Amino acid sequence: MKIIETIHSRLVWNKEQISRLRIELLISDTPLAIEKLISGYEQQNLALSLALERAGE
């Protein structure tokens, strides 16, 4: 169960970072860099979601 809690915690943290970065994107001088960060978090979330799904099986 510890691994599931860790994965879930990371998913929540990533989602918070994505939200924060989307706001930052509106006022940033470097939108491409922020888009790359957002994309990275979204890719991590896909992998974490798959791992969470498999851990629940």
N, CA, C, O and CB atoms as a CASP TS submission, in Angstrom:
PFRMAT TS
TARGET T0000
AUTHOR 0000-0000-0000
METHOD Language model
MODEL 1
PARENT N/A
ATOM      1  N   MET     1       0.822  -1.207   0.000  1.00  0.00           N
ATOM      2  CA  MET     1       0.000   0.000   0.000  1.00  0.00           C
ATOM      3  C   MET     1       0.861   1.265   0.000  1.00  0.00           C
ATOM      4  O   MET     1       0.433   2.305  -0.500  1.00  0.00           O
ATOM      5  CB  MET     1      -0.932   0.002   1.212  1.00  0.00           C
ATOM      6  N   LYS     2       2.066   1.180   0.555  1.00  0.00           N
ATOM      7  CA  LYS     2       2.941   2.354   0.621  1.00  0.00           C
ATOM      8  C   LYS     2       3.266   2.870  -0.780  1.00  0.00           C
ATOM      9  O   LYS     2       3.294   4.079  -1.007  1.00  0.00           O
ATOM     10  CB  LYS     2       4.241   2.015   1.373  1.00  0.00           C
ATOM     11  N   ILE     3       3.509   1.956  -1.715  1.00  0.00           N
ATOM     12  CA  ILE     3       3.837   2.379  -3.081  1.00  0.00           C
ATOM     13  C   ILE     3       2.665   3.108  -3.721  1.00  0.00           C
ATOM     14  O   ILE     3       2.865   4.087  -4.440  1.00  0.00           O
ATOM     15  CB  ILE     3       4.234   1.168  -3.939  1.00  0.00           C
ATOM     16  N   ILE     4       1.454   2.649  -3.471  1.00  0.00           N
ATOM     17  CA  ILE     4       0.262   3.308  -4.019  1.00  0.00           C
ATOM     18  C   ILE     4       0.128   4.715  -3.449  1.00  0.00           C
ATOM     19  O   ILE     4      -0.189   5.655  -4.177  1.00  0.00           O
ATOM     20  CB  ILE     4      -1.011   2.483  -3.711  1.00  0.00           C
ATOM     21  N   GLU     5       0.367   4.859  -2.156  1.00  0.00           N
ATOM     22  CA  GLU     5       0.291   6.179  -1.530  1.00  0.00           C
ATOM     23  C   GLU     5       1.357   7.111  -2.102  1.00  0.00           C
ATOM     24  O   GLU     5       1.096   8.292  -2.331  1.00  0.00           O
ATOM     25  CB  GLU     5       0.453   6.062  -0.004  1.00  0.00           C
ATOM     26  N   THR     6       2.546   6.582  -2.329  1.00  0.00           N
ATOM     27  CA  THR     6       3.643   7.383  -2.887  1.00  0.00           C
ATOM     28  C   THR     6       3.308   7.835  -4.302  1.00  0.00           C
ATOM     29  O   THR     6       3.505   9.001  -4.646  1.00  0.00           O
ATOM     30  CB  THR     6       4.961   6.579  -2.885  1.00  0.00           C
ATOM     31  N   ILE     7       2.808   6.927  -5.117  1.00  0.00           N
ATOM     32  CA  ILE     7       2.436   7.274  -6.492  1.00  0.00           C
ATOM     33  C   ILE     7       1.324   8.312  -6.488  1.00  0.00           C
ATOM     34  O   ILE     7       1.385   9.295  -7.227  1.00  0.00           O
ATOM     35  CB  ILE     7       1.993   6.019  -7.274  1.00  0.00           C
ATOM     36  N   HIS     8       0.318   8.100  -5.665  1.00  0.00           N
ATOM     37  CA  HIS     8      -0.802   9.052  -5.594  1.00  0.00           C
ATOM     38  C   HIS     8      -0.317  10.424  -5.147  1.00  0.00           C
ATOM     39  O   HIS     8      -0.745  11.442  -5.691  1.00  0.00           O
ATOM     40  CB  HIS     8      -1.891   8.539  -4.630  1.00  0.00           C
ATOM     41  N   SER     9       0.563  10.457  -4.173  1.00  0.00           N
ATOM     42  CA  SER     9       1.114  11.721  -3.688  1.00  0.00           C
ATOM     43  C   SER     9       1.859  12.447  -4.795  1.00  0.00           C
ATOM     44  O   SER     9       1.729  13.663  -4.938  1.00  0.00           O
ATOM     45  CB  SER     9       2.046  11.480  -2.498  1.00  0.00           C
ATOM     46  N   ARG    10       2.628  11.722  -5.568  1.00  0.00           N
ATOM     47  CA  ARG    10       3.381  12.321  -6.669  1.00  0.00           C
ATOM     48  C   ARG    10       2.444  12.859  -7.756  1.00  0.00           C
ATOM     49  O   ARG    10       2.694  13.918  -8.332  1.00  0.00           O
ATOM     50  CB  ARG    10       4.350  11.293  -7.268  1.00  0.00           C
ATOM     51  N   LEU    11       1.372  12.124  -8.028  1.00  0.00           N
ATOM     52  CA  LEU    11       0.385  12.597  -9.010  1.00  0.00           C
ATOM     53  C   LEU    11      -0.223  13.920  -8.569  1.00  0.00           C
ATOM     54  O   LEU    11      -0.348  14.849  -9.366  1.00  0.00           O
ATOM     55  CB  LEU    11      -0.726  11.550  -9.214  1.00  0.00           C
ATOM     56  N   VAL    12      -0.595  14.001  -7.314  1.00  0.00           N
ATOM     57  CA  VAL    12      -1.190  15.231  -6.785  1.00  0.00           C
ATOM     58  C   VAL    12      -0.185  16.378  -6.872  1.00  0.00           C
ATOM     59  O   VAL    12      -0.537  17.485  -7.281  1.00  0.00           O
ATOM     60  CB  VAL    12      -1.654  15.030  -5.319  1.00  0.00           C
ATOM     61  N   TRP    13       1.066  16.114  -6.488  1.00  0.00           N
ATOM     62  CA  TRP    13       2.102  17.147  -6.528  1.00  0.00           C
ATOM     63  C   TRP    13       2.315  17.625  -7.962  1.00  0.00           C
ATOM     64  O   TRP    13       2.410  18.827  -8.210  1.00  0.00           O
ATOM     65  CB  TRP    13       3.428  16.616  -5.936  1.00  0.00           C
ATOM     66  N   ASN    14       2.389  16.688  -8.904  1.00  0.00           N
ATOM     67  CA  ASN    14       2.568  17.056 -10.310  1.00  0.00           C
ATOM     68  C   ASN    14       1.411  17.919 -10.802  1.00  0.00           C
ATOM     69  O   ASN    14       1.635  18.906 -11.503  1.00  0.00           O
ATOM     70  CB  ASN    14       2.694  15.800 -11.181  1.00  0.00           C
ATOM     71  N   LYS    15       0.188  17.565 -10.449  1.00  0.00           N
ATOM     72  CA  LYS    15      -0.975  18.342 -10.877  1.00  0.00           C
ATOM     73  C   LYS    15      -0.917  19.754 -10.317  1.00  0.00           C
ATOM     74  O   LYS    15      -1.283  20.708 -11.003  1.00  0.00           O
ATOM     75  CB  LYS    15      -2.274  17.654 -10.440  1.00  0.00           C
ATOM     76  N   GLU    16      -0.460  19.899  -9.073  1.00  0.00           N
ATOM     77  CA  GLU    16      -0.303  21.225  -8.486  1.00  0.00           C
ATOM     78  C   GLU    16       0.754  22.027  -9.239  1.00  0.00           C
ATOM     79  O   GLU    16       0.582  23.225  -9.465  1.00  0.00           O
ATOM     80  CB  GLU    16       0.071  21.116  -7.003  1.00  0.00           C
ATOM     81  N   GLN    17       1.838  21.376  -9.625  1.00  0.00           N
ATOM     82  CA  GLN    17       2.891  22.054 -10.373  1.00  0.00           C
ATOM     83  C   GLN    17       2.395  22.481 -11.751  1.00  0.00           C
ATOM     84  O   GLN    17       2.709  23.577 -12.215  1.00  0.00           O
ATOM     85  CB  GLN    17       4.114  21.146 -10.511  1.00  0.00           C
ATOM     86  N   ILE    18       1.629  21.625 -12.398  1.00  0.00           N
ATOM     87  CA  ILE    18       1.067  21.967 -13.706  1.00  0.00           C
ATOM     88  C   ILE    18       0.173  23.195 -13.588  1.00  0.00           C
ATOM     89  O   ILE    18       0.248  24.102 -14.416  1.00  0.00           O
ATOM     90  CB  ILE    18       0.273  20.776 -14.290  1.00  0.00           C
ATOM     91  N   SER    19      -0.668  23.227 -12.567  1.00  0.00           N
ATOM     92  CA  SER    19      -1.549  24.389 -12.364  1.00  0.00           C
ATOM     93  C   SER    19      -0.736  25.651 -12.134  1.00  0.00           C
ATOM     94  O   SER    19      -1.037  26.699 -12.706  1.00  0.00           O
ATOM     95  CB  SER    19      -2.495  24.152 -11.174  1.00  0.00           C
ATOM     96  N   ARG    20       0.286  25.559 -11.305  1.00  0.00           N
ATOM     97  CA  ARG    20       1.134  26.705 -11.021  1.00  0.00           C
ATOM     98  C   ARG    20       1.852  27.178 -12.283  1.00  0.00           C
ATOM     99  O   ARG    20       1.955  28.379 -12.533  1.00  0.00           O
ATOM    100  CB  ARG    20       2.147  26.357  -9.932  1.00  0.00           C
ATOM    101  N   LEU    21       2.344  26.235 -13.068  1.00  0.00           N
ATOM    102  CA  LEU    21       3.060  26.595 -14.289  1.00  0.00           C
ATOM    103  C   LEU    21       2.136  27.197 -15.341  1.00  0.00           C
ATOM    104  O   LEU    21       2.561  28.069 -16.099  1.00  0.00           O
ATOM    105  CB  LEU    21       3.757  25.377 -14.859  1.00  0.00           C
ATOM    106  N   ARG    22       0.897  26.757 -15.403  1.00  0.00           N
ATOM    107  CA  ARG    22      -0.054  27.344 -16.364  1.00  0.00           C
ATOM    108  C   ARG    22      -0.304  28.818 -16.040  1.00  0.00           C
ATOM    109  O   ARG    22      -0.451  29.642 -16.942  1.00  0.00           O
ATOM    110  CB  ARG    22      -1.395  26.562 -16.353  1.00  0.00           C
ATOM    111  N   ILE    23      -0.350  29.140 -14.752  1.00  0.00           N
ATOM    112  CA  ILE    23      -0.502  30.545 -14.352  1.00  0.00           C
ATOM    113  C   ILE    23       0.763  31.312 -14.705  1.00  0.00           C
ATOM    114  O   ILE    23       0.697  32.419 -15.240  1.00  0.00           O
ATOM    115  CB  ILE    23      -0.806  30.665 -12.831  1.00  0.00           C
ATOM    116  N   GLU    24       1.920  30.720 -14.401  1.00  0.00           N
ATOM    117  CA  GLU    24       3.202  31.348 -14.716  1.00  0.00           C
ATOM    118  C   GLU    24       3.339  31.588 -16.216  1.00  0.00           C
ATOM    119  O   GLU    24       3.921  32.585 -16.641  1.00  0.00           O
ATOM    120  CB  GLU    24       4.361  30.481 -14.214  1.00  0.00           C
ATOM    121  N   LEU    25       2.804  30.677 -17.004  1.00  0.00           N
ATOM    122  CA  LEU    25       2.883  30.777 -18.458  1.00  0.00           C
ATOM    123  C   LEU    25       2.258  32.072 -18.969  1.00  0.00           C
ATOM    124  O   LEU    25       2.717  32.637 -19.962  1.00  0.00           O
ATOM    125  CB  LEU    25       2.199  29.581 -19.102  1.00  0.00           C
ATOM    126  N   LEU    26       1.220  32.538 -18.298  1.00  0.00           N
ATOM    127  CA  LEU    26       0.526  33.760 -18.719  1.00  0.00           C
ATOM    128  C   LEU    26       1.387  35.013 -18.572  1.00  0.00           C
ATOM    129  O   LEU    26       1.190  35.990 -19.294  1.00  0.00           O
ATOM    130  CB  LEU    26      -0.745  33.928 -17.918  1.00  0.00           C
ATOM    131  N   ILE    27       2.334  34.988 -17.646  1.00  0.00           N
ATOM    132  CA  ILE    27       3.116  36.193 -17.359  1.00  0.00           C
ATOM    133  C   ILE    27       4.608  36.020 -17.657  1.00  0.00           C
ATOM    134  O   ILE    27       5.406  36.910 -17.362  1.00  0.00           O
ATOM    135  CB  ILE    27       2.934  36.586 -15.909  1.00  0.00           C
ATOM    136  N   SER    28       4.974  34.914 -18.221  1.00  0.00           N
ATOM    137  CA  SER    28       6.383  34.585 -18.398  1.00  0.00           C
ATOM    138  C   SER    28       6.986  35.149 -19.675  1.00  0.00           C
ATOM    139  O   SER    28       6.305  35.365 -20.677  1.00  0.00           O
ATOM    140  CB  SER    28       6.555  33.106 -18.389  1.00  0.00           C
ATOM    141  N   ASP    29       8.295  35.381 -19.598  1.00  0.00           N
ATOM    142  CA  ASP    29       9.067  35.773 -20.779  1.00  0.00           C
ATOM    143  C   ASP    29       9.614  34.545 -21.515  1.00  0.00           C
ATOM    144  O   ASP    29      10.165  34.666 -22.609  1.00  0.00           O
ATOM    145  CB  ASP    29      10.223  36.706 -20.376  1.00  0.00           C
ATOM    146  N   THR    30       9.460  33.378 -20.914  1.00  0.00           N
ATOM    147  CA  THR    30      10.000  32.142 -21.496  1.00  0.00           C
ATOM    148  C   THR    30       8.909  31.069 -21.594  1.00  0.00           C
ATOM    149  O   THR    30       8.999  30.031 -20.939  1.00  0.00           O
ATOM    150  CB  THR    30      11.190  31.619 -20.649  1.00  0.00           C
ATOM    151  N   PRO    31       7.887  31.317 -22.408  1.00  0.00           N
ATOM    152  CA  PRO    31       6.771  30.370 -22.464  1.00  0.00           C
ATOM    153  C   PRO    31       7.158  28.983 -22.976  1.00  0.00           C
ATOM    154  O   PRO    31       6.569  27.993 -22.542  1.00  0.00           O
ATOM    155  CB  PRO    31       5.692  30.927 -23.335  1.00  0.00           C
ATOM    156  N   LEU    32       8.115  28.884 -23.871  1.00  0.00           N
ATOM    157  CA  LEU    32       8.497  27.581 -24.404  1.00  0.00           C
ATOM    158  C   LEU    32       9.088  26.693 -23.313  1.00  0.00           C
ATOM    159  O   LEU    32       8.786  25.502 -23.245  1.00  0.00           O
ATOM    160  CB  LEU    32       9.499  27.747 -25.548  1.00  0.00           C
ATOM    161  N   ALA    33       9.922  27.269 -22.471  1.00  0.00           N
ATOM    162  CA  ALA    33      10.524  26.500 -21.374  1.00  0.00           C
ATOM    163  C   ALA    33       9.442  26.004 -20.414  1.00  0.00           C
ATOM    164  O   ALA    33       9.503  24.868 -19.945  1.00  0.00           O
ATOM    165  CB  ALA    33      11.563  27.359 -20.612  1.00  0.00           C
ATOM    166  N   ILE    34       8.472  26.835 -20.126  1.00  0.00           N
ATOM    167  CA  ILE    34       7.392  26.444 -19.217  1.00  0.00           C
ATOM    168  C   ILE    34       6.525  25.371 -19.852  1.00  0.00           C
ATOM    169  O   ILE    34       6.106  24.435 -19.172  1.00  0.00           O
ATOM    170  CB  ILE    34       6.534  27.661 -18.834  1.00  0.00           C
ATOM    171  N   GLU    35       6.251  25.491 -21.146  1.00  0.00           N
ATOM    172  CA  GLU    35       5.484  24.455 -21.842  1.00  0.00           C
ATOM    173  C   GLU    35       6.203  23.109 -21.774  1.00  0.00           C
ATOM    174  O   GLU    35       5.561  22.070 -21.622  1.00  0.00           O
ATOM    175  CB  GLU    35       5.247  24.856 -23.309  1.00  0.00           C
ATOM    176  N   LYS    36       7.524  23.124 -21.886  1.00  0.00           N
ATOM    177  CA  LYS    36       8.295  21.890 -21.797  1.00  0.00           C
ATOM    178  C   LYS    36       8.191  21.287 -20.396  1.00  0.00           C
ATOM    179  O   LYS    36       8.074  20.070 -20.249  1.00  0.00           O
ATOM    180  CB  LYS    36       9.766  22.149 -22.159  1.00  0.00           C
ATOM    181  N   LEU    37       8.233  22.136 -19.370  1.00  0.00           N
ATOM    182  CA  LEU    37       8.068  21.647 -17.999  1.00  0.00           C
ATOM    183  C   LEU    37       6.689  21.023 -17.804  1.00  0.00           C
ATOM    184  O   LEU    37       6.562  19.943 -17.225  1.00  0.00           O
ATOM    185  CB  LEU    37       8.276  22.790 -16.993  1.00  0.00           C
ATOM    186  N   ILE    38       5.661  21.711 -18.290  1.00  0.00           N
ATOM    187  CA  ILE    38       4.296  21.197 -18.181  1.00  0.00           C
ATOM    188  C   ILE    38       4.191  19.851 -18.892  1.00  0.00           C
ATOM    189  O   ILE    38       3.612  18.906 -18.357  1.00  0.00           O
ATOM    190  CB  ILE    38       3.277  22.205 -18.773  1.00  0.00           C
ATOM    191  N   SER    39       4.742  19.765 -20.076  1.00  0.00           N
ATOM    192  CA  SER    39       4.709  18.522 -20.840  1.00  0.00           C
ATOM    193  C   SER    39       5.398  17.396 -20.066  1.00  0.00           C
ATOM    194  O   SER    39       4.911  16.266 -20.045  1.00  0.00           O
ATOM    195  CB  SER    39       5.379  18.717 -22.213  1.00  0.00           C
ATOM    196  N   GLY    40       6.509  17.699 -19.444  1.00  0.00           N
ATOM    197  CA  GLY    40       7.225  16.697 -18.658  1.00  0.00           C
ATOM    198  C   GLY    40       6.394  16.183 -17.497  1.00  0.00           C
ATOM    199  O   GLY    40       6.346  14.978 -17.251  1.00  0.00           O
ATOM    200  N   TYR    41       5.734  17.095 -16.774  1.00  0.00           N
ATOM    201  CA  TYR    41       4.864  16.684 -15.669  1.00  0.00           C
ATOM    202  C   TYR    41       3.685  15.853 -16.175  1.00  0.00           C
ATOM    203  O   TYR    41       3.294  14.873 -15.540  1.00  0.00           O
ATOM    204  CB  TYR    41       4.351  17.916 -14.906  1.00  0.00           C
ATOM    205  N   GLU    42       3.123  16.243 -17.312  1.00  0.00           N
ATOM    206  CA  GLU    42       1.998  15.489 -17.861  1.00  0.00           C
ATOM    207  C   GLU    42       2.430  14.082 -18.269  1.00  0.00           C
ATOM    208  O   GLU    42       1.682  13.125 -18.068  1.00  0.00           O
ATOM    209  CB  GLU    42       1.396  16.227 -19.064  1.00  0.00           C
ATOM    210  N   GLN    43       3.634  13.946 -18.841  1.00  0.00           N
ATOM    211  CA  GLN    43       4.137  12.621 -19.206  1.00  0.00           C
ATOM    212  C   GLN    43       4.386  11.780 -17.967  1.00  0.00           C
ATOM    213  O   GLN    43       4.089  10.585 -17.957  1.00  0.00           O
ATOM    214  CB  GLN    43       5.424  12.740 -20.028  1.00  0.00           C
ATOM    215  N   GLN    44       4.933  12.396 -16.918  1.00  0.00           N
ATOM    216  CA  GLN    44       5.121  11.678 -15.662  1.00  0.00           C
ATOM    217  C   GLN    44       3.786  11.201 -15.118  1.00  0.00           C
ATOM    218  O   GLN    44       3.668  10.072 -14.642  1.00  0.00           O
ATOM    219  CB  GLN    44       5.829  12.565 -14.632  1.00  0.00           C
ATOM    220  N   ASN    45       2.785  12.060 -15.189  1.00  0.00           N
ATOM    221  CA  ASN    45       1.466  11.691 -14.670  1.00  0.00           C
ATOM    222  C   ASN    45       0.881  10.507 -15.429  1.00  0.00           C
ATOM    223  O   ASN    45       0.242   9.646 -14.826  1.00  0.00           O
ATOM    224  CB  ASN    45       0.513  12.881 -14.749  1.00  0.00           C
ATOM    225  N   LEU    46       1.088  10.451 -16.736  1.00  0.00           N
ATOM    226  CA  LEU    46       0.606   9.293 -17.497  1.00  0.00           C
ATOM    227  C   LEU    46       1.280   8.015 -17.013  1.00  0.00           C
ATOM    228  O   LEU    46       0.623   6.996 -16.801  1.00  0.00           O
ATOM    229  CB  LEU    46       0.861   9.490 -19.006  1.00  0.00           C
ATOM    230  N   ALA    47       2.595   8.079 -16.841  1.00  0.00           N
ATOM    231  CA  ALA    47       3.330   6.907 -16.374  1.00  0.00           C
ATOM    232  C   ALA    47       2.922   6.528 -14.954  1.00  0.00           C
ATOM    233  O   ALA    47       2.750   5.347 -14.650  1.00  0.00           O
ATOM    234  CB  ALA    47       4.835   7.166 -16.435  1.00  0.00           C
ATOM    235  N   LEU    48       2.768   7.510 -14.096  1.00  0.00           N
ATOM    236  CA  LEU    48       2.361   7.245 -12.709  1.00  0.00           C
ATOM    237  C   LEU    48       0.951   6.682 -12.650  1.00  0.00           C
ATOM    238  O   LEU    48       0.672   5.791 -11.848  1.00  0.00           O
ATOM    239  CB  LEU    48       2.446   8.524 -11.869  1.00  0.00           C
ATOM    240  N   SER    49       0.064   7.191 -13.486  1.00  0.00           N
ATOM    241  CA  SER    49      -1.313   6.691 -13.512  1.00  0.00           C
ATOM    242  C   SER    49      -1.342   5.227 -13.937  1.00  0.00           C
ATOM    243  O   SER    49      -2.087   4.423 -13.376  1.00  0.00           O
ATOM    244  CB  SER    49      -2.181   7.540 -14.463  1.00  0.00           C
ATOM    245  N   LEU    50      -0.528   4.889 -14.930  1.00  0.00           N
ATOM    246  CA  LEU    50      -0.445   3.508 -15.373  1.00  0.00           C
ATOM    247  C   LEU    50       0.113   2.624 -14.262  1.00  0.00           C
ATOM    248  O   LEU    50      -0.400   1.531 -14.024  1.00  0.00           O
ATOM    249  CB  LEU    50       0.423   3.399 -16.631  1.00  0.00           C
ATOM    250  N   ALA    51       1.152   3.085 -13.587  1.00  0.00           N
ATOM    251  CA  ALA    51       1.727   2.319 -12.481  1.00  0.00           C
ATOM    252  C   ALA    51       0.715   2.149 -11.356  1.00  0.00           C
ATOM    253  O   ALA    51       0.627   1.078 -10.756  1.00  0.00           O
ATOM    254  CB  ALA    51       2.994   3.005 -11.952  1.00  0.00           C
ATOM    255  N   LEU    52      -0.042   3.190 -11.070  1.00  0.00           N
ATOM    256  CA  LEU    52      -1.065   3.135 -10.024  1.00  0.00           C
ATOM    257  C   LEU    52      -2.151   2.143 -10.398  1.00  0.00           C
ATOM    258  O   LEU    52      -2.618   1.375  -9.556  1.00  0.00           O
ATOM    259  CB  LEU    52      -1.676   4.525  -9.784  1.00  0.00           C
ATOM    260  N   GLU    53      -2.551   2.161 -11.659  1.00  0.00           N
ATOM    261  CA  GLU    53      -3.565   1.236 -12.146  1.00  0.00           C
ATOM    262  C   GLU    53      -3.090  -0.213 -12.014  1.00  0.00           C
ATOM    263  O   GLU    53      -3.841  -1.081 -11.568  1.00  0.00           O
ATOM    264  CB  GLU    53      -3.916   1.551 -13.607  1.00  0.00           C
ATOM    265  N   ARG    54      -1.852  -0.464 -12.401  1.00  0.00           N
ATOM    266  CA  ARG    54      -1.307  -1.808 -12.317  1.00  0.00           C
ATOM    267  C   ARG    54      -1.106  -2.260 -10.871  1.00  0.00           C
ATOM    268  O   ARG    54      -1.277  -3.437 -10.556  1.00  0.00           O
ATOM    269  CB  ARG    54       0.004  -1.877 -13.065  1.00  0.00           C
ATOM    270  N   ALA    55      -0.746  -1.333 -10.006  1.00  0.00           N
ATOM    271  CA  ALA    55      -0.559  -1.666  -8.597  1.00  0.00           C
ATOM    272  C   ALA    55      -1.885  -2.039  -7.943  1.00  0.00           C
ATOM    273  O   ALA    55      -1.923  -2.817  -6.990  1.00  0.00           O
ATOM    274  CB  ALA    55       0.085  -0.495  -7.853  1.00  0.00           C
ATOM    275  N   GLY    56      -2.963  -1.476  -8.463  1.00  0.00           N
ATOM    276  CA  GLY    56      -4.286  -1.766  -7.916  1.00  0.00           C
ATOM    277  C   GLY    56      -4.858  -3.083  -8.383  1.00  0.00           C
ATOM    278  O   GLY    56      -5.854  -3.549  -7.830  1.00  0.00           O
ATOM    279  N   GLU    57      -4.252  -3.702  -9.392  1.00  0.00           N
ATOM    280  CA  GLU    57      -4.768  -4.967  -9.926  1.00  0.00           C
ATOM    281  C   GLU    57      -4.416  -6.124  -9.023  1.00  0.00           C
ATOM    282  O   GLU    57      -4.770  -7.266  -9.315  1.00  0.00           O
ATOM    283  CB  GLU    57      -4.227  -5.222 -11.325  1.00  0.00           C
TER
END
